Amino acid sequence: MTSVMESVFFFPIILPMAIVAIVWGMLLNTDMGVINGLLTTVGLGKVPWLTDPRFSLMTVIILDVWKGVGFFFIIYLVALRNVPKDLYEAAEIDGAGKSKKFFFHYPASNFSNHSLPNHSGGDRFSAGV
């Protein structure tokens, strides 16, 4: 199941924008679109997603966010998979719940000496000069 969800989130990055526009154009078509078909089946009216200025800007923003979220999802997923298991064990011993383990122990594990700024007062390249 997780690989299916990963594919769903990463899929927009693989597809060219022209293909994404065509598919979403067909899904959001006012007369024959799948989404309006579902809305009509439920008893709601058709929504002019792409032709009405009230909806078109928000629709384009949502689709753009959908297109870009996959990249950040994959980066975040790789970072989560690289958290050492002993950090989770230490958090469990300390009595941390799931949310505390996620929000407090995860960010600390991704910092190393290489990612922190040098606050020694001088430039790191001129230290030996």
N, CA and C atoms as a LAMMPS dump frame, in Angstrom:
ITEM: TIMESTEP
0
ITEM: NUMBER OF ATOMS
387
ITEM: BOX BOUNDS ff ff ff
-5.0000000000000000e+02 5.0000000000000000e+02
-5.0000000000000000e+02 5.0000000000000000e+02
-5.0000000000000000e+02 5.0000000000000000e+02
ITEM: ATOMS id mol type element x y z
1 1 1 N 0.818 -1.2 0
2 1 2 C 0 0 0
3 1 3 C 0.861 1.263 0
4 2 1 N 1.979 1.227 0.715
5 2 2 C 2.796 2.441 0.785
6 2 3 C 3.418 2.777 -0.559
7 3 1 N 3.814 1.764 -1.324
8 3 2 C 4.404 2.059 -2.625
9 3 3 C 3.372 2.655 -3.576
10 4 1 N 2.116 2.261 -3.427
11 4 2 C 1.051 2.842 -4.249
12 4 3 C 0.88 4.318 -3.897
13 5 1 N 0.861 4.633 -2.607
14 5 2 C 0.715 6.029 -2.181
15 5 3 C 1.924 6.863 -2.609
16 6 1 N 3.114 6.296 -2.521
17 6 2 C 4.305 7.014 -2.971
18 6 3 C 4.205 7.317 -4.459
19 7 1 N 3.733 6.358 -5.224
20 7 2 C 3.58 6.569 -6.669
21 7 3 C 2.554 7.644 -6.967
22 8 1 N 1.454 7.641 -6.212
23 8 2 C 0.411 8.645 -6.434
24 8 3 C 0.954 10.045 -6.172
25 9 1 N 1.742 10.197 -5.113
26 9 2 C 2.284 11.519 -4.804
27 9 3 C 3.396 11.93 -5.763
28 10 1 N 4.172 10.979 -6.241
29 10 2 C 5.294 11.311 -7.114
30 10 3 C 4.891 11.384 -8.585
31 11 1 N 3.759 10.818 -8.936
32 11 2 C 3.303 10.753 -10.318
33 11 3 C 3.239 12.109 -11.02
34 12 1 N 2.777 13.176 -10.383
35 12 2 C 2.716 14.471 -11.075
36 12 3 C 4.073 15.001 -11.529
37 13 1 N 5.143 14.621 -10.862
38 13 2 C 6.465 15.106 -11.247
39 13 3 C 6.917 14.45 -12.543
40 14 1 N 6.558 13.196 -12.716
41 14 2 C 6.988 12.449 -13.893
42 14 3 C 6.28 12.939 -15.151
43 15 1 N 5.023 13.3 -15.008
44 15 2 C 4.219 13.69 -16.166
45 15 3 C 4.578 15.086 -16.664
46 16 1 N 4.621 15.285 -17.958
47 16 2 C 4.803 16.64 -18.495
48 16 3 C 3.567 17.498 -18.211
49 17 1 N 3.77 18.78 -18.086
50 17 2 C 2.674 19.692 -17.745
51 17 3 C 1.568 19.658 -18.794
52 18 1 N 1.904 19.448 -20.06
53 18 2 C 0.878 19.392 -21.107
54 18 3 C -0.08 18.227 -20.878
55 19 1 N 0.453 17.078 -20.485
56 19 2 C -0.389 15.91 -20.21
57 19 3 C -1.271 16.173 -18.995
58 20 1 N -0.695 16.756 -17.967
59 20 2 C -1.453 17.077 -16.754
60 20 3 C -2.602 18.026 -17.096
61 21 1 N -2.33 19.032 -17.928
62 21 2 C -3.366 19.995 -18.303
63 21 3 C -4.492 19.324 -19.093
64 22 1 N -4.141 18.416 -19.981
65 22 2 C -5.169 17.732 -20.771
66 22 3 C -6.033 16.843 -19.88
67 23 1 N -5.406 16.08 -19.005
68 23 2 C -6.159 15.173 -18.13
69 23 3 C -7.074 15.953 -17.201
70 24 1 N -6.528 16.997 -16.558
71 24 2 C -7.363 17.779 -15.644
72 24 3 C -8.429 18.564 -16.406
73 25 1 N -8.132 18.965 -17.631
74 25 2 C -9.153 19.618 -18.459
75 25 3 C -10.328 18.701 -18.721
76 26 1 N -10.028 17.419 -18.965
77 26 2 C -11.106 16.452 -19.171
78 26 3 C -11.858 16.169 -17.87
79 27 1 N -11.138 16.094 -16.755
80 27 2 C -11.79 15.837 -15.472
81 27 3 C -12.678 16.997 -15.033
82 28 1 N -12.251 18.219 -15.336
83 28 2 C -12.961 19.406 -14.86
84 28 3 C -13.896 20.018 -15.905
85 29 1 N -14.1 19.362 -17.02
86 29 2 C -14.996 19.86 -18.059
87 29 3 C -16.391 20.085 -17.468
88 30 1 N -16.98 21.239 -17.77
89 30 2 C -18.276 21.582 -17.191
90 30 3 C -19.377 20.631 -17.639
91 31 1 N -19.379 20.239 -18.9
92 31 2 C -20.464 19.416 -19.421
93 31 3 C -20.223 17.916 -19.269
94 32 1 N -19.012 17.452 -19.573
95 32 2 C -18.757 16.016 -19.602
96 32 3 C -17.659 15.577 -18.636
97 33 1 N -17.26 16.422 -17.724
98 33 2 C -16.167 16.095 -16.815
99 33 3 C -16.571 15.088 -15.747
100 34 1 N -15.611 14.292 -15.323
101 34 2 C -15.859 13.263 -14.318
102 34 3 C -16.259 13.886 -12.985
103 35 1 N -15.587 14.952 -12.601
104 35 2 C -15.873 15.574 -11.305
105 35 3 C -17.281 16.151 -11.28
106 36 1 N -17.687 16.845 -12.339
107 36 2 C -19.052 17.363 -12.393
108 36 3 C -20.072 16.235 -12.504
109 37 1 N -19.692 15.12 -13.137
110 37 2 C -20.57 13.961 -13.18
111 37 3 C -20.822 13.407 -11.79
112 38 1 N -19.769 13.347 -10.98
113 38 2 C -19.923 12.885 -9.597
114 38 3 C -20.761 13.868 -8.778
115 39 1 N -20.526 15.161 -8.984
116 39 2 C -21.315 16.169 -8.26
117 39 3 C -22.793 16.084 -8.636
118 40 1 N -23.074 15.837 -9.908
119 40 2 C -24.459 15.721 -10.362
120 40 3 C -25.103 14.462 -9.783
121 41 1 N -24.355 13.385 -9.702
122 41 2 C -24.874 12.141 -9.129
123 41 3 C -25.238 12.315 -7.662
124 42 1 N -24.439 13.076 -6.945
125 42 2 C -24.693 13.316 -5.525
126 42 3 C -25.85 14.286 -5.325
127 43 1 N -26.202 15.026 -6.363
128 43 2 C -27.309 15.962 -6.256
129 43 3 C -26.89 17.419 -6.269
130 44 1 N -25.625 17.665 -6.432
131 44 2 C -25.133 19.039 -6.515
132 44 3 C -25.103 19.462 -7.981
133 45 1 N -25.099 20.737 -8.231
134 45 2 C -25.07 21.229 -9.604
135 45 3 C -23.683 21.173 -10.217
136 46 1 N -23.645 21.401 -11.513
137 46 2 C -22.366 21.452 -12.218
138 46 3 C -21.627 22.736 -11.866
139 47 1 N -20.311 22.613 -11.748
140 47 2 C -19.472 23.763 -11.406
141 47 3 C -18.6 24.093 -12.614
142 48 1 N -18.617 25.348 -13.069
143 48 2 C -17.744 25.733 -14.191
144 48 3 C -16.315 25.992 -13.7
145 49 1 N -15.577 24.921 -13.438
146 49 2 C -14.26 25.004 -12.817
147 49 3 C -13.284 25.877 -13.586
148 50 1 N -13.293 25.783 -14.898
149 50 2 C -12.274 26.469 -15.7
150 50 3 C -12.807 27.67 -16.463
151 51 1 N -14.121 27.88 -16.482
152 51 2 C -14.679 28.963 -17.294
153 51 3 C -15.2 30.129 -16.47
154 52 1 N -15.434 29.932 -15.206
155 52 2 C -15.942 30.998 -14.344
156 52 3 C -14.783 31.602 -13.554
157 53 1 N -14.602 32.917 -13.614
158 53 2 C -13.481 33.546 -12.885
159 53 3 C -13.504 33.287 -11.38
160 54 1 N -14.678 33.015 -10.827
161 54 2 C -14.752 32.736 -9.386
162 54 3 C -14.059 31.431 -9.031
163 55 1 N -14.044 30.47 -9.949
164 55 2 C -13.468 29.155 -9.677
165 55 3 C -12.147 28.914 -10.38
166 56 1 N -11.91 29.56 -11.491
167 56 2 C -10.759 29.202 -12.328
168 56 3 C -9.416 29.474 -11.65
169 57 1 N -9.259 30.606 -10.986
170 57 2 C -7.981 30.909 -10.337
171 57 3 C -7.688 29.904 -9.231
172 58 1 N -8.681 29.606 -8.408
173 58 2 C -8.471 28.645 -7.327
174 58 3 C -8.19 27.25 -7.883
175 59 1 N -8.84 26.893 -8.975
176 59 2 C -8.597 25.594 -9.602
177 59 3 C -7.165 25.496 -10.104
178 60 1 N -6.68 26.532 -10.746
179 60 2 C -5.308 26.528 -11.255
180 60 3 C -4.303 26.48 -10.097
181 61 1 N -4.576 27.187 -9.03
182 61 2 C -3.684 27.167 -7.857
183 61 3 C -3.634 25.772 -7.253
184 62 1 N -4.787 25.136 -7.095
185 62 2 C -4.841 23.786 -6.526
186 62 3 C -4.08 22.801 -7.411
187 63 1 N -4.257 22.896 -8.711
188 63 2 C -3.566 21.984 -9.616
189 63 3 C -2.059 22.223 -9.616
190 64 1 N -1.653 23.462 -9.494
191 64 2 C -0.227 23.77 -9.442
192 64 3 C 0.405 23.231 -8.157
193 65 1 N -0.305 23.373 -7.047
194 65 2 C 0.186 22.822 -5.783
195 65 3 C 0.259 21.297 -5.883
196 66 1 N -0.78 20.682 -6.457
197 66 2 C -0.784 19.226 -6.642
198 66 3 C 0.407 18.789 -7.483
199 67 1 N 0.724 19.559 -8.509
200 67 2 C 1.838 19.22 -9.407
201 67 3 C 3.176 19.307 -8.671
202 68 1 N 3.327 20.247 -7.752
203 68 2 C 4.612 20.463 -7.101
204 68 3 C 4.823 19.739 -5.788
205 69 1 N 3.765 19.233 -5.181
206 69 2 C 3.894 18.649 -3.852
207 69 3 C 4.641 17.312 -3.871
208 70 1 N 4.649 16.618 -4.971
209 70 2 C 5.302 15.321 -5.049
210 70 3 C 6.79 15.373 -4.787
211 71 1 N 7.451 16.393 -5.286
212 71 2 C 8.895 16.527 -5.084
213 71 3 C 9.219 16.65 -3.604
214 72 1 N 8.507 17.521 -2.906
215 72 2 C 8.772 17.723 -1.488
216 72 3 C 8.357 16.506 -0.669
217 73 1 N 7.324 15.81 -1.134
218 73 2 C 6.909 14.579 -0.471
219 73 3 C 8.026 13.542 -0.497
220 74 1 N 8.646 13.365 -1.645
221 74 2 C 9.714 12.373 -1.773
222 74 3 C 10.926 12.766 -0.922
223 75 1 N 11.29 14.047 -0.928
224 75 2 C 12.417 14.51 -0.103
225 75 3 C 12.128 14.26 1.376
226 76 1 N 10.943 14.591 1.81
227 76 2 C 10.564 14.412 3.22
228 76 3 C 10.5 12.929 3.572
229 77 1 N 9.995 12.108 2.663
230 77 2 C 9.887 10.673 2.903
231 77 3 C 11.267 10.037 3.058
232 78 1 N 12.205 10.434 2.217
233 78 2 C 13.573 9.91 2.324
234 78 3 C 14.192 10.329 3.654
235 79 1 N 13.962 11.563 4.058
236 79 2 C 14.495 12.033 5.34
237 79 3 C 13.893 11.247 6.505
238 80 1 N 12.603 10.967 6.444
239 80 2 C 11.969 10.198 7.517
240 80 3 C 12.49 8.767 7.581
241 81 1 N 12.77 8.198 6.438
242 81 2 C 13.272 6.82 6.42
243 81 3 C 14.712 6.729 6.913
244 82 1 N 15.427 7.837 6.934
245 82 2 C 16.817 7.829 7.371
246 82 3 C 17.003 8.221 8.825
247 83 1 N 15.911 8.371 9.568
248 83 2 C 16.027 8.65 10.998
249 83 3 C 16.492 7.374 11.689
250 84 1 N 17.573 7.444 12.464
251 84 2 C 18.061 6.241 13.14
252 84 3 C 17.02 5.676 14.105
253 85 1 N 16.947 4.349 14.156
254 85 2 C 15.961 3.668 15.01
255 85 3 C 16.224 3.937 16.49
256 86 1 N 17.49 4.145 16.859
257 86 2 C 17.783 4.362 18.269
258 86 3 C 17.198 5.678 18.78
259 87 1 N 16.963 6.657 17.895
260 87 2 C 16.294 7.886 18.338
261 87 3 C 14.853 7.601 18.74
262 88 1 N 14.182 6.751 17.965
263 88 2 C 12.81 6.379 18.324
264 88 3 C 12.786 5.572 19.619
265 89 1 N 13.757 4.687 19.793
266 89 2 C 13.832 3.907 21.028
267 89 3 C 14.086 4.807 22.227
268 90 1 N 14.988 5.765 22.082
269 90 2 C 15.271 6.702 23.174
270 90 3 C 14.043 7.544 23.501
271 91 1 N 13.336 7.96 22.496
272 91 2 C 12.118 8.753 22.734
273 91 3 C 11.066 7.92 23.438
274 92 1 N 10.97 6.642 23.067
275 92 2 C 9.992 5.766 23.714
276 92 3 C 10.345 5.564 25.185
277 93 1 N 11.636 5.408 25.477
278 93 2 C 12.08 5.26 26.86
279 93 3 C 11.772 6.53 27.648
280 94 1 N 11.924 7.691 26.993
281 94 2 C 11.631 8.962 27.656
282 94 3 C 10.14 9.2 27.829
283 95 1 N 9.312 8.355 27.238
284 95 2 C 7.862 8.485 27.403
285 95 3 C 7.196 9.371 26.362
286 96 1 N 7.857 9.596 25.251
287 96 2 C 7.277 10.448 24.208
288 96 3 C 6.205 9.684 23.442
289 97 1 N 5.131 10.396 23.109
290 97 2 C 4.088 9.815 22.278
291 97 3 C 4.469 9.917 20.81
292 98 1 N 3.547 9.484 19.95
293 98 2 C 3.846 9.497 18.508
294 98 3 C 4.105 10.904 17.989
295 99 1 N 3.301 11.874 18.427
296 99 2 C 3.487 13.236 17.92
297 99 3 C 4.806 13.832 18.404
298 100 1 N 5.168 13.568 19.65
299 100 2 C 6.446 14.088 20.145
300 100 3 C 7.62 13.433 19.435
301 101 1 N 7.507 12.154 19.167
302 101 2 C 8.577 11.469 18.436
303 101 3 C 8.752 12.085 17.063
304 102 1 N 7.645 12.4 16.423
305 102 2 C 7.719 12.938 15.064
306 102 3 C 8.249 14.365 15.048
307 103 1 N 7.672 15.24 15.887
308 103 2 C 7.996 16.663 15.791
309 103 3 C 9.266 17.069 16.525
310 104 1 N 9.686 16.342 17.536
311 104 2 C 10.835 16.79 18.3
312 104 3 C 12.092 15.971 18.058
313 105 1 N 11.966 14.699 17.824
314 105 2 C 13.159 13.885 17.624
315 105 3 C 13.57 13.824 16.163
316 106 1 N 12.623 13.936 15.273
317 106 2 C 12.965 13.88 13.85
318 106 3 C 13.82 15.062 13.399
319 107 1 N 13.444 16.323 13.668
320 107 2 C 14.278 17.429 13.174
321 107 3 C 15.688 17.414 13.75
322 108 1 N 15.84 16.996 14.989
323 108 2 C 17.166 16.98 15.603
324 108 3 C 18.083 15.97 14.937
325 109 1 N 17.515 14.909 14.389
326 109 2 C 18.357 13.878 13.792
327 109 3 C 18.911 14.29 12.437
328 110 1 N 18.335 15.28 11.81
329 110 2 C 18.786 15.673 10.482
330 110 3 C 19.866 16.745 10.5
331 111 1 N 20.181 17.276 11.668
332 111 2 C 21.226 18.281 11.741
333 111 3 C 22.554 17.616 12.051
334 112 1 N 23.554 18.018 11.35
335 112 2 C 24.902 17.553 11.647
336 112 3 C 25.787 18.786 11.755
337 113 1 N 27.026 18.585 12.088
338 113 2 C 27.947 19.719 12.183
339 113 3 C 28.127 20.41 10.847
340 114 1 N 27.916 19.684 9.748
341 114 2 C 28.106 20.261 8.425
342 114 3 C 26.968 21.181 8.011
343 115 1 N 25.799 20.99 8.606
344 115 2 C 24.656 21.796 8.19
345 115 3 C 24.468 23.036 9.054
346 116 1 N 25.231 23.148 10.151
347 116 2 C 25.09 24.306 11.018
348 116 3 C 26.076 25.394 10.602
349 117 1 N 25.677 26.659 10.739
350 117 2 C 26.592 27.739 10.358
351 117 3 C 27.782 27.818 11.304
352 118 1 N 28.878 28.323 10.787
353 118 2 C 30.092 28.486 11.571
354 118 3 C 30.019 29.823 12.304
355 119 1 N 29.919 29.772 13.636
356 119 2 C 29.802 31.006 14.428
357 119 3 C 31.08 31.255 15.233
358 120 1 N 32.213 30.886 14.679
359 120 2 C 33.471 31.038 15.419
360 120 3 C 34.016 32.459 15.326
361 121 1 N 33.373 33.31 14.586
362 121 2 C 33.819 34.698 14.494
363 121 3 C 34.626 34.989 13.266
364 122 1 N 35.086 34.002 12.564
365 122 2 C 35.891 34.233 11.381
366 122 3 C 35.4 33.413 10.219
367 123 1 N 35.966 33.672 9.059
368 123 2 C 35.614 32.906 7.88
369 123 3 C 36.304 31.563 7.951
370 124 1 N 35.585 30.5 7.655
371 124 2 C 36.175 29.164 7.78
372 124 3 C 37.287 28.919 6.761
373 125 1 N 37.302 29.695 5.676
374 125 2 C 38.333 29.513 4.669
375 125 3 C 39.612 30.249 5.042
376 126 1 N 39.504 31.27 5.862
377 126 2 C 40.692 32.055 6.216
378 126 3 C 41.198 31.736 7.61
379 127 1 N 40.733 30.631 8.2
380 127 2 C 41.11 30.32 9.569
381 127 3 C 42.598 30.022 9.707
382 128 1 N 43.209 29.427 8.684
383 128 2 C 44.628 29.102 8.783
384 128 3 C 45.538 30.184 8.251
385 129 1 N 44.997 31.297 7.8
386 129 2 C 45.816 32.347 7.183
387 129 3 C 46.208 33.373 8.202
